[in-house]
């Protein structure tokens, strides 16, 4: 498997925006699956002070090679000036699930 698959985390300010981002990336076959969790309570540094927000977390599964395109599309669709777009490697997974993931992507 050699860490060719990743989980991409993105937070969005609303469920509607999270769904719009996830649906667009699915339609473009840049991700195979998205889970939306929320609302989540986020605390973060912004403009020199600690801020907080209610957000929705999108957990997306894709191939590492597609991260650049995923990042571009999220930035284009997202309302935040600097959206959270981070990736973590999938180090293990069921053979059947990873085969399905691969077949679902461009």
QUIDAJO-V702666 format. One record per pair of residues at least 24 apart in sequence whose C-alpha atoms are under 8 Angstrom apart, sorted by sequence separation. I is the first residue (numbers start at 1). J is the second residue. D is the distance in Angstrom with one decimal. If there is no record, write none. Layout:
[[I;J;D] [I;J;D]]
//
This chain:
[[15;39;7.9] [34;58;6.4] [35;59;5.0] [34;59;5.4] [35;60;6.5] [64;89;8.0] [34;60;4.4] [33;60;5.7] [34;61;6.6] [32;60;7.5] [33;61;5.5] [31;60;6.4] [32;61;5.8] [33;62;7.7] [31;61;5.7] [32;62;5.9] [31;62;4.7] [30;62;6.8] [31;63;7.8] [22;58;7.5] [30;66;6.5] [18;56;6.6] [22;60;7.8] [18;57;7.5] [30;69;7.3] [31;70;7.8] [62;101;7.1] [63;102;7.5] [13;53;7.7] [15;55;7.9] [18;58;6.5] [30;70;6.2] [61;101;7.7] [62;102;8.0] [13;54;6.7] [14;55;6.0] [15;56;5.9] [13;55;4.6] [14;56;6.0] [63;105;7.9] [12;55;5.5] [13;56;6.3] [62;105;7.3] [11;55;6.1] [12;56;5.2] [11;56;5.5] [12;57;6.5] [25;70;7.2] [11;57;4.4] [12;58;7.6] [10;57;5.9] [11;58;6.0] [9;57;6.9] [10;58;5.1] [25;73;7.5] [9;58;5.7] [10;59;6.8] [8;58;7.9] [9;59;5.0] [8;59;5.9] [9;60;6.5] [7;59;6.6] [8;60;5.0] [7;60;5.5] [8;61;6.4] [21;74;6.5] [7;61;4.7] [8;62;7.6] [6;61;6.0] [7;62;6.5] [5;61;7.4] [6;62;5.6] [21;77;6.3] [5;62;5.8] [6;63;5.7] [21;78;7.4] [5;63;4.3] [6;64;5.5] [4;63;5.7] [5;64;5.2] [4;64;5.2] [3;64;7.7] [4;65;7.3] [17;78;7.4] [12;78;7.4] [12;80;7.9] [33;101;7.9] [32;101;5.6] [32;102;7.8] [12;83;7.8] [11;83;7.1] [32;104;5.2] [10;83;7.2] [11;84;6.0] [31;104;7.6] [32;105;5.9] [10;84;5.2] [11;85;7.8] [31;105;6.2] [9;84;7.3] [10;85;5.0] [29;104;6.7] [30;105;5.9] [9;85;5.8] [10;86;6.9] [29;105;4.8] [30;106;6.4] [8;85;6.7] [9;86;5.4] [29;106;5.2] [8;86;5.6] [9;87;6.2] [28;106;7.8] [8;87;4.3] [7;87;5.5] [8;88;6.5] [6;87;6.2] [7;88;5.3] [6;88;5.5] [7;89;6.3] [6;89;4.4] [7;90;6.6] [5;89;6.2] [6;90;5.1] [4;89;7.6] [5;90;5.5] [3;89;5.8] [4;90;7.8] [5;91;8.0] [3;90;6.1] [3;91;5.8] [2;91;7.8] [1;91;8.0] [1;92;7.9]]
//
